[in-house]
Amino acid sequence: MHLPDPPSVEEIPVGDEKDGPYGIASGADGALWLTFAGSGRIARLAPGGGLRTYALDAPGCRPTVITPGPDGALWFTRHGDHRIGRVTVDGDSTSFPLPTPDSGPFGITAGPDGALWFTETRTDRVGRITVAGEVTEFGLPGTAPGAFPSAITAGPDGALWFTLNQADAIGRVTVDGEVTTYPLPTSGAAPVGITSDGTALWFVEIGAGRIGRISVDGVIEEFPLPDPAARPHAVVAPAPGECWFTEWGANRVGRLTGDGEITEYDLPTPASEPHGITSGPDGALWAALETGGVARIVP
């Protein structure tokens, strides 16, 4: 079912197209934190209003995905200069180089072991970084070169789950570095975003216009979107049995329940390019819009 322009969706400007808001996460301070991939900045947005931006040390570092860390700070990938960044809720930032050159870090999440886990898109690795900045990298045995590990999330089974965008597969890595991969049924699926609802994992297939669900024992379901060209990009699961996702190619956000019911919401500004999405501290869903804003969606 498609619902055009519902009143429960509003947009808030936070920058412009040169800033390119990309990732978004809820911080321990009750605010929303965003990456400005285009201008090399991090932004803090209070749900009731009030925006602060913090310039990073390299304008071209391209901060991408951001996540709350176990230390109360926000951690993010710097895809442009191959580093992992950290910013405190006061705006103090630092970064850590990765051992493998030109690794292209993208996804990042807090793991169950008190460390941060991230993907390296260009070198087919998953990495682990402690809050002190110590990095360990894990290869992906049995995966062909160019698998392009993308988003990553902590699963309900104590492992980390990630998408393999160019291999059309979902990966799982234990905190000890043991890797398992699960091929997707659909060729050209190109999965990107992935999240846990506390029971299973939800992921998006940007290439096939589908939303997927995988159980911790590897059983996969796929749900086609009404618009195959919607290009779903990021996903979040605010409650068990459902997920919300951005449709980068169709200028919408959508909701999918476990029984396959899909509801879509148009965004007010045409071609706003929704990317990251998160559950906000106010109970709403928040999405980063690459054209310079955020969308607030009240379920």
Buried (B, 14 or more C-beta within 10 A) or exposed (E): EEEEEEEEBBBBEBBBEEBBBBBBBBBBBEBBBBBBBBBBBBBBBBBEEEBEBBEBEBEEBBBBBBBBBBBEBBBBBBBBBBBBBBBBBEEEBBBBBBEBEEBBBBBBBBBBBEBBBBBBBBBBBBBBBBBEEEBBBBEBEEBEEEBBBBBBBBBBBEBBBBBBBBBBBBBBBBBEEEBBBBBBEBEEBBBBBBBBBEBBBBBBBBBBBBBBBBBBEEEBBBBBBEBEEBBBBBBBBBEEBBBBBBBBBBBBBBBBEBEEEBBBBBBEBEEBBBBBBBBBBBEBBBBBBBBBBBBBBEE
